[in-house]
């Protein structure tokens, strides 16, 4: 594990994704184990390689909170071929980021995600054409209505990209709805940075929208442009890579956030 995930410079001190990426290096290492499994102890689950538990890059034991997450991490290891590619292992990378960068600073990571509430994707609307305006409203308005009604967070909308300040009470009300356990906070931060919206991440964490709805809402403008101008293959490849991380984080939120309350 340690020579699979070496240190490279970290760009953001509170970003779990950076806490993961900083440990990934090339060249890839050859597969050194036969099979991965799961072991349970004290209500937590560890992932084993030929019976030996995996550890974080700094040598800390990795324990996950639920059996389904542990099974999914083990499946990532079992799916590796002759060489191990960390980029195909989003849950393993997320587990590393929780252990290395979130457990000891949960509030700081949550506060970093909450910064998006000052300039959330959902606040900035197209003025035209009408089809795009309607599509943004269809995907985004229900989340804003939920934030106002359920959380007491009343935000200000804007047309175009000119920054508009948000009421501090609205930001505080939405921030108060963040989860507090390290796994949910790490996953929420990943979803927030990938979608550009802390409100979409909150809606996912609270079960207001499922992962497909959130992913679609995050790409309303991009999908509208694709319909008009076609697919850019390079952009599509980057989006597919981001979606892999998004699905892993969404799965963790689905599994852990409801139990965390």
Phi, psi and omega in degrees: 000317187293326180271000170273328186234080179270163180283134165229166186304137178268134184268327182230124185292343184240011183264113179300328178297319177292325177297334175279308187298329183295342182265354185267132179218167173241160003285163179287150181268146176292148178298130187243009184224162179270312182209156176253148179216188182230137176236141181249138176202130177055037177079003177241169187231132176247156178257132183244147173244111186052041176088352181256129183292141177284156179231163177288169180304330179270004176095007180280142177295141179258120176232135180250156191279340183224157179295317179301320178295316179299317179298321181292321177296314178300322179297324177299317179292320180291335182280351181291147179267222182292331176239157182259123180248102182302334181290344176265012185234064186297325179289323176297317178295322178294319177299317177300318183293324178298312183291317186278326192230358186239318187308319184269003181208051183301313182297321180295320179293318178297318178297325179295318176294323182294341177302332180294339180294344177278342182209048186296147178310320188290348183278338191252111190250150173287146176269341180194165349289169185299326181295321179288319177303315181292323182290319176300315180298320181299318184274327191260325185301318180301328179289319179293322177294320178297316180300320180290313186284315186272326185255346185073025182255104183255108184260166182254132179268158178217152175260130182089203186247003179293128184297139174234132180290147181254146179298132180301321177300325179293316179297316180295321180295318178290320179300325181293342180270000179293148172293168185237350179275151187298323181293315179293320180296316178299314181294320179297321178296317179299313180298319180299311183289328180285328182262341185078017185215114173290332179290321175296319178297319178296318179299323177292315181297327182267004178075018179282328175225147176272176188293326178293319179294320179293316180297319178295319180296326180287345185236027180303307183295316181297317181293325177296318178294323178298318179299327183275322191239353179096176186269133169268116188298323180292318177296319180297323179293319178295322179295319179297321178293319177295323182294330176299314177292323180298314181297322178296313180294320178297322178297321178294316178299317180298325184275324191254318188302317179299320180291330181285345180076000000 
